[in-house]
Amino acid sequence: MKLFLDTANLADIETALQKGFITGITTNPSLMAKEPKGNYIDHMKKIVGLINQYNANDISLSVEVFAQAKEDIIIQAEELVGDIEYENLSIKVPIGWEELEAIYKLSISGISVNCTCIFSEAQCMLATNAGARYISIFGNRVKELRGSFTQAVGATRKWLDMNDITNTEIIMGSIRSGIDIVDAQLAGAHIVTAGLSHYIKMSEHPGTDSSVDQFMTDFKEWLA
Ligand code: E4P
């Protein structure tokens, strides 16, 4: 399963790029709003600058539209693609009846769409059939509404596989712990997107610490 970083924070992106474990970056308007005020495009260009600096141009970058009418979504998506100038850019468009038309038109025009704010397998089917490259299920927000993200991810993955659909991948976002990441993988998500703090915690285990401590103690005795 691929690991994406869910942030617009430049320092976190640089840290993750240095460690080489991410194959994508996802942003959204709320994540952007945590960053210092400024120009949206300039900020995205800074992210692209970091990706280039680490020679990581195969990394997928998802940037969300903030327009809401379908015609405006299409115009804004095209502008983002033109201004950000990044080969592996995907445009995040929320799922919705009106939005499906934008997802379809953008996809057939060759723009990679990450359909976002998905809460059900039914929404996944619509977005996939409209041409979305990624379908982003909001794991813990599903749970908060008493739904099951493992059901949504599992049923969607089964449907994709049964129909040999390989050009659409499930991203599970809205991660709150390392356990969510493992659960998403077991349910069949192709990708998880999570904040840096979750990956830091995933790298740690008390058993690792005690093993390393013991190795160092034993070896120091041998060296002495
Ligand atoms: C996914 O693409 C979204 O950016 C994100 O994971 C939403 O998660 P949240 O519930 O932590 O805001």
Residues whose N, C-alpha, C, O or C-beta is under 5 A from the ligand:
A	BS01	E4P	D6 T26 T27 N28 S136 R141 G173 S174 I175 T193
